[in-house]
Amino acid sequence: MGKRLTPQQHQDMLETSLRNVRQLVDQIEADEASSRKEQRRLFAGLAVAAVALVLVVTVLVVRKPEGTTMTIPAAPAAKTK
């Protein structure tokens, strides 16, 4: 199979393996935290954009246009004989 390890060598390999696993777990946790932060920013940006869109549409619908009066000229009087 393989070379027999002394108890100290076995302990050293075990500690090295555990450190490597811990580093991987730390890296995965950091990546997940970064991903959650990015998602929060994205949702906040979408919420701000949606509120801005609603405000613009509301202003355009509610606003009364000024100075757009329409004058209809009177029909010419019919001539009577």
N, C-alpha and C positions, 0 to 999 in steps of 0.2 A: 504494500500500500504506500505508505510514506515513511519518512524518517521519524523516529520517535523523538519527541520534544521533551526537554527537561521541564519540570513544573514552572520554572521561572520563564522559560521561553513561551510556554503555553499561556501563562498569565500576561506576558507582554503582548502577545498576539491578540488575546482577548480584549485587553485594554485598547489597543490600536483599532480593532474592529468596532468597539463601542464608540470610540471618538469619531470614527468615520461615519457611523450611523447617526450620531448626534449632529454632526455637521450637515448631513443630508436633511435631517429633520428641520434643523434651523433654517436651511436654505428654502425648503418647501414652505415653511411657515412665513418667511419673509416674502416669498413670491405671492402667497395667498393674501397677505396683508396689503401688498401693493395692488393686487387685482381688486380687492374690495374697495380700496381708496379710489381707484380709477373708475369703478362702477358708480360710486357715490357721486363723483364729479360729473359723470355723464348724465345721471338721473337729475342732478341739480341743474345742469345746463338745459336739459330737455324741459324741465319744469319752468325755468325762467323763459325759455323760448315760447312755451305754450301760453304762459300768462301774458307775455308781450303781444302775442298774436291775438288773444282774446281782447286785450285792451285796444289794439288798433282797429279790430273789426267793430267793437262797441263804439268807439269814437266815430268811425265812418258811418255807422248806421244811425246813431243818435244825433249827430251834428246836423244842424239846419243850414243849408246853403244860403249864404247872404248875397243880396244883389242879383238874384236870378229871377226877377219879376218878369212876367210875360204879359205884354200888352197886346190885346186883340183889337185891331181897328174896327170901328163901327162900320156896318155895311152902308154903302151909299144910299141915300134916301131915294126912294122910287119917285120918278117924275110923274106927276099927275097932270092930266090934260083937262 
